[in-house]
């Protein structure tokens, strides 16, 4: 056998063997793993900083502690990581779909796998929230406080709904990108821009909601440029200056009224400014990529990064519940509660953030263990055809919409729990022959 023949034989490894091979780990882009772990850390720290508890006229109050901070708009340009999250999600989705294609899988199995990965952690968290809200109601906690707890726990779920739809669109989006990348970007840019124009000229607010898809699909598409090597062909000395230009454009758009200077407020509904911010973050990420890869190869950092990425959705689904639980313990501890944004409050933030990270890590470790024992395998076959998969995605989306529209009420959480559970159950392994076959390392 010649050297070329031997190399070709090694490349034709069966999917099952490839899963067991340590080389699968090397297929991952370690820089993406580091950046995604960083994004999750920023999200948890931001939400922990927002948790404000106090006593007003003898009653306990929970709210957004940063709501009255004058510096929040400026700080939001450093902590708004959702554009980068969708860029990284797009790159990961592109690479995952490419591996599925290589291993003989299809769109149906890819979508089913995405649904199960995203919803299994969400089901556990939703069940825990329902139990918490019911118990608080039974023991006589003030109804407004129960409602506030349900609302705060539901706030991050917009991401779950949008990310689910964007992830399920990856196979079609990748096909469009491969066939006509410029046209695909032009269509998405045009759609997002049209929605912005309609919003500015006074269209009904419901029109702006369309950018929940157009903006994030466009930002996800930016991640494809990362996955297919397009960004690698950009000269390195252009990346950071390009990011500066993108930030300047985003600031100009805000000054023209296209979006809010508060990039957290720009999420609802998503402004086209976030697309330009996503371009800036993509360019900065590309410039830092070699450094991030070196960090990932350090043993201690690498272990933390792997642990975070393996439980990314568990962290996202459960972190608000952990933070609310910690706030409840503090409120009932008898310790003094400093006024939000006061000097004493700022002085206690490092200790609070450390306690928050410990609480989230503890809850995630517990919830992750349950998921490993009870969650359906992401490599299981898909039962039913395209209609079943499409129905599962629709039911899951309706469930997410239910809890968001209800403002986190118990009924809304029950709708979400029922919808997500039904979606997972409908995709549970059966007699289907098509499997996505991703390894756990490919998450």
N, C-alpha and C positions, 0 to 999 in steps of 0.2 A: 504494500500500500504506500502510495506517495505521501509526501508531507501535506499536500493540498487535500488529498482524499481523506487523510486522517483528521485534518482540521474540519472538513465538511461533515465527517461522521460524528465528531464531537458536538457540532452545532445542532445535529438532529436528535437532541435529547428529548425523551418523552416527557410530557408535562409533569407526570408524577415524580420522575427523577429530578426534573428541574426544580421542583418545589423543595426537595430534600437537599439540593445542592447548596453549599454555602455561597456560590456565585450569585444566587438570587439576591442576596443582601447587597452585593456590589452593583446590581442593576438600579438600585435606588440612588437618587441624587441626595447626598447627605446634606448639602447646603439647604435644600428645601425642608428637610426634617428639622434642622436647627432653626430656620426662620419661622416655621409653623409652630414650633414649641415656644419661641419668643412671642409670637402673636397671642397664643393662648395665655401666657403669663401676663401680658399686658392687659388682656381682657379681664382676667380674674382680679388683677390689682386695681384696674379702673372701677370695676363693679364693687369691689370691697371698699374703695375710697368713697363711693357714692352712698354707701349704707349709712344713714344717719338715724340715730335713735335719741329720743329725748322725752321729757315730761312737760306737758302743757296743761295747766289747770288741773293737775292731779292725774291726768291721763297719759298713757304711753303713746308716743307718736313715732311712726316710721316714715322716712322720706328720703329725698335725694340731698345729701349733705353738701354737694358741690353746686347746687342749683343757684345759689346767690353769689358764687365766687366770680369776681370780675375778671380773673385771669384764666377762666376755663376755656374761653374761645381760643386764646393763644395756645394753651396747653393741648387743645384738641388736635392741633396739627402734628403733635408728637405721639399721641396715643390712639389716633384713629387708624387702626390696622386692618379694618375690614377689606379695603381694596386689595391690600397685599395678600390677605387670606384667600380672596377669590382668585387672585393671580396664581398663587401657589396651588390652590385647588384645581385650577384649570390645567396647570402643568402636570400635576399628579394624575388627574383624570385622563389626560392625553396619553401619558406613559402606561397607565393601567389598561386603558382600552387597547393600546398597541400590543400589550402582552396578551390580552384576551384574544385578540385577532390571531396573534402568532400561535397560540395554543389551540386554535380551532373553535373558540367560543363565539357567541353571537351577542347581538344587542339585547335580546331578551334576558339572557343570563346576567349580563353586565348591569342592566337596570335593576333587576331583582336583587343582585348582590349589594348595590348601592342603597336600595331601600332598607334592606335588613341591617346593614352596618349603621345607618343613621338612626333607625327607629328603635332598635333593641335597647340602647341606653336611654332613649327618650321615654319609652314605656315604663321602665323602672322608676325614673325620676317623676313622671306624671302620677304614678300610683302613690309614691311617697308624698307628693304635694296634696293629693286628695285626702289621704289619711291625716296629714297634718291639719289641713283646713277643717276637716270634720271634727277632729279632736278638740281644736281650739274653739269651735262653735259649741260643742257639747259641754265643755268645762266653763262656759260663760264668758269667754273673751269678747270684748266689744266688737260688734259686727263690722264697724269701719276699719278696725285693725286687722280683722281676718281678711276683709276685702283688699286692704292694702298689701298684705302678705301675698295673697294670690296674684295680685297685679304685678308686684315686683318680681315674683318667681316666673311670670309669663313673659316679661319684657324681652329676654334674649331669644324667644322662640321664633321671631320673624326670620332669624337667620336659618333655623332648621327648615322652615317651609321653602324659602327661596333657594337655599343650597341644595335641597332635595330635587327641586325642579331643574336647576342648572346642571346638577350631576347627571340626572337622567337624560338630559339633552346632549351629553358629551359625544356619544357615537355619531349623531347627526351633525353636531357642530364641527367635529373633527373631519367628517367627510366633506363638509362645505369648505373648511379651511384648506384641506388638501387640494380640492378641485379649483376653488376660486377665492384665495385668501383676501385679496384686495376688495373684491365685491362683497364678501361676507362682512368685512369690517365696515365698508361703506353703508350697507343696509342697516346694521346695528347702530352706527353713529347717526345715520339719518333718522332712525326711529326714536332714539333717545333725544336728539335735538328737537324733533317735532314736538315731543311731549313737553320739553322745556319751553318752547315757544308758546304752545297752547296755555301752559301754566302762567307764563308771564303776562299774556294778554287777557287773563281773567277767566280761563276755562274752569268748569266745576272741579273741585278738589279731587274727585274720583279719577279724573284724567291722569293726574300726576302719579297715581298708583301704578300705572302701566310701566313706569320706569323701575319698579321692583324687579321686573324681568329684563327689560332692555339694557339698563345700566349694568346689572350684575352679569348678564350674559356677555356683554361687551368686555367687562373687566376679566371674566373667565377666559374669553378669547385671547386676551393679552398673554395669559399663561401658556397658550399654545406656542407663541413665539419663543418662549423659554424652552419648552419641551422639544421643539423641532430644530433647535440650534440657531434660529434666526438672530437672537440676541447675542449669541457667541460670536457672530460675525461683525458685530458693531465694534469699532476700535475702542479700546479701554479708556483712552484719554477723552472720549466723547461722552462716556456714561454719566459721570457726576455733573459736568456742565449741562448735559441734557436734562438731568433731574432738576437742576436749579431753574432752568428755563421753564420746565413743566410746572414747578411750584409758582413761579411768577405768573404764568398763564392762569393757574387756578386762583391766585389772589385777585387777578384782574377780573375774572369771571364773578367772583364774590362781590367785588366793588361795583360791578354792573348789575347786580341783583339776580344773577343766574343761580346763586346758591348762598347759603349762610356761611359767615366766617367761622361759625361754630360747626366743625365738621361732624360732631356727634348729632347735632340737630339736623344736619344735612342728610341724615339717614332716613328721615321720615317726612315725606317720601324721599327716596334717594335722588340726589341732584347729580346732574352731569358733571359737576365739579369733581365728584368722586372718581370719575373715569380718568381725569387728568392727574389727580392725586395718585391713582393706581399706576399710571405711566411713570410718574416720578419715583414711586416706591419700587417698581420693577427695575428701573435703571440703577437705583441705589443698591438693590439686592444683587444685580448682576455685577456691579463693581466690587461688592463685598464677598462674592461667591467663593473665591479661593480661600479667603480667611475663614469663612464659615465651614468649609470642608475640613480645614486643618483643625478647627475647634471640635468638630464632630469626631475626629479620630483620637482625641484625648479620652482616655478611658473613663474618667469620672463624668465628664460632660456628655460623652457618647451614651453612657448608661441612662442618664437623666433624659436626654433627647429621645432615645428609643422608648423609654417608659411613657413619656408624654404623648408621643405619636401613636403608640399602641392603644392608648386610652383617650385619644383626642376628643371624641364625641361624648364619652363618659364625663370628662372634665367639663365640657360645655353644658351638657344636660343637667349636671348635678351641682355645679358650683354656686348658683344662686340659692339653692336650698340649703347648702352648707353655710353660706354667709348669713342667711336669715336665721338659721338655727343658732349660730354663734351670737348674733345680735340679741336673740331672745334670751340666751343664757346670761349675757351681760346685763340686759335690762332687769332680770330677776335676781341678779347677784347682790344687789344693794350697794354696789360701787357707784361713786359719783359719775354722772354722765355730762361731760363738758359740752358746751354749746358748739355746734358745728361752725367751723371756720375761725373759732377763737384761738388764741395763742396756746391754750392748754390742749385744745383739740388737735392742732397741728403737731404739738410735742408728743402726743400719744399715738400718732399715726404709724410710726415704724413698728411699735409693739402690736398695734391692731392688724397691720398688714402681715406681720409674721404669724400671728395667731390665725389669720384668715387662710394663709397658705397651708398651715398645718391642718386646719379643719377640712379644707377642700381635699388635701391629699389623703386624709383619713377616710373621708366619705367615698372618694373615688376608689380607694383600695378595696373597701368593703363592697361597693356596687360592682366594681370590675370583676371581683371574684364570683359574684352571683351570675353575671353575664357569661362568664366562661363555662359555668356549670349548666346553665339553662338556655343560653342563647342558641339559635339555629346556626349551623355551620354556614359560613359564607361560600363554601365550596360545594354545597349540596345542589342537587339538580333542581331545576325550576319546574314546578307543577303547573300545567295549563299552558295556554298559548299567549299571544300578544295581548288579547283582550283582557285576560286575567291580570297580567302585569300592569297594563294601563289602568285598569280598575283599581288595583292596589295603590298606585301612585295617586290617583284621584281621591280615593278614600283617605289616604294619609294627609293629603293637602287640605281636605275639608276638615279633618280633625285639628290640624294646626290652626286653620282659620277660625274654627269654633272657639278655641281658648283665647285667641287674640281679640276677636270681636266682642267676646263677653267681658273683656278686661280682667281675665284671670279668675272669674267666678268659678265656684265649685262645679256648676253645670258645664261650663266651658271646658274645664279640665277633664270631666267625665267624657265629654264628646271626643276630646283629643285622645284620651286613653282608649276608648272604644275604636276610634278610627285607626290609630296606629297598631293596636293589637290585631284588628281585622286584616290590615295590610300585611303584617308579618305572617299571620296564620295562612293567608291565601297563597303565600309564596313558599310555605314550608315544603321541604323535600317530598317528592312523590315519584311518579313514574316518568317524569321528564328526562330527556336524554342530554339536554344542553347544560353545560356547567361553565361558570366563569373561570374556575380553577385558579384564583389568586392565592398566594401564600400569605400567611400572617405578616410576613416581612414586607409585603407589598402594600400594606395599609398606609 
